[in-house]
């Protein structure tokens, strides 16, 4: 009987933790100019706009591959789904000098922010990059994806289409 109650309690905790993680967390990041941006305030109340948040770093080749692949589709995505992509680098202070030149050389037209890796990993509950989240029009995280393989951007687009229609 005690085991049944323990299992029920664990199940309830699991369900509550999953539900609690659905909302965009209340955390701060910085623009490349050093201005603080609260993610919840800026993208969690997006007035009917979808937001893709992609965590990346200059040293992460799969991250660059994902953001490069999306860059080919991004203009269409903006037109078709009214989406904004926010690429948040978790580079160390030492590597931050490489971020601006890399973004410029790649031609990424995303909003670029920077954040402390451990803060973002804890707030969003992830362990490695690239890590991509789709935030719906109400500030709920409705899709997440780890790593990158060619074609993952097509899967993300399916979710964009689904949530843009809602």
N, C-alpha and C positions, 0 to 999 in steps of 0.2 A: 504494500500500500504506500509506504514511504517513497519507494522508487517511482511509483506512478506520479506522486505529487512533485517530486524532483524533476522528472521528465517534463511534466506540464509547465512547471516554473521556467525551466530552461527554454522550452519552446516559446513561451510568452516573451521572455527576454530577447530571444532571437528575433521574433517578429517585431518587437518594439525597436530594436536596434536597426533593423532593415528599414522600417518606416522612418526612423529618425534621420537616416542618411539620405533620404530622398530629396530633401530640401538643399538648396545651394548653401554651403556653410558661410558663416559670418566671419570672414578672414580678410586680411589686407594683403595687397601686393603693391608694387611700385611701378610707375612708368619708367622709361629709360632716362627721363629727366629728374627722377627722384620724387615725383608727386605720389602721395598715397591714394590708392583706390580700394574701396571696400567692395569686394565681389558681390556680396548679398545686395547692397544698396544699388550698385551699378548694373548688375546683370540678373539679379534675382527678382527685380521688379521691372522687367524689361518692356512693359507696355505692349505685349503681343508680339515680341520678337524672339526668335529662337537664338540660342547662343551655343556655340561649340567652344569648349575650353580644352586646350591641348597643352599638356605639360611636356617640356622638352629641355634639351641642353645642347650647347655647341659641340660637345664631345660625343653626342649620341647620334650615330649614323642612321639608325632606324627612325629616329625623331625627324631628322632632316628629310629622309625619304618620304615620310608621311606628309609633312608640311609641303614638300615639293609637289607631291601627287595632288593634294587638295588645292594647291595654288592654280592648277590648270582648270579646276572645276569651280573655283570660288566665285567668280563673277556670275556664272550661271546660277549657282546656289543662292547668291544674294538676290538675283532677279526672281527666281522661281520660289524660294522658300523664305525670303526676308530674314536671312541668318547673318550673324556676326561671329567671326572666329577670333577668339582671344588666345594667343599663344603665350603661355607663361613659362619663362625660362627659370630653371632652378640651378643655374650656374652659380658657382662660388664667386665671391667678390673678385678673386684673382682672374677669373675667366670672363667677367662682365665686359671688359674692354673689347672682347671679340664679338659680342652679341650684335651691336649696331652695324658694324661692317658686314657681318654674315647676313643679316636680314636684308640689308641694302643690296648686296651682291646677288642674293637669291631672288630679289624682287617680290618678297612676301608683302602683301598689302593687308596684313592682319594687324589688329591691336596687339602690341607686344608689351608684356609686363614681366616683372621679375619678382621672385619671392624666395624665401628661405625654404629649402627643400623639406626639412623636417616639419615645418609648420603646415605646408601643403599636404604632405603625406598623412599627417595626423588628421587634418581637417577633412580631407577627401577620402581617406582610408585606401591608400594605394602604396605599393612598395617599389615599383620600378617604372621607368619611362621607355617609350612614349605611353602616356595615359591620356585618354580622350573621354570627355564627358559631353553629353548633349543635355542642355537645360531648356525645358519647354517654356512656353509663353507665360507661365505662372511661377517660374523659379524653381521647378522641380527637376531633379536629375532623373531623366527618363531612359538614358542609355549610357553605358560606359564600355570602353574597350581598352585592353592592354596590348602592348607590343604593336608591331606593324608588319603586315605582309601585303604585297601588291594586291590591290582589289579591295582592301579593307575600306577604302573611301567609298566604294560602291555600296557596301553594307551600311555605312553611315548615311549615305544619301537616301536609302530606303526609309530610315528613321526620320530624316528631315522631311521627306514627303508625307509620312504618316502624321507627324506632329504639326506640320504647317497647315494641314487640312483641318485640324481640330480647333 
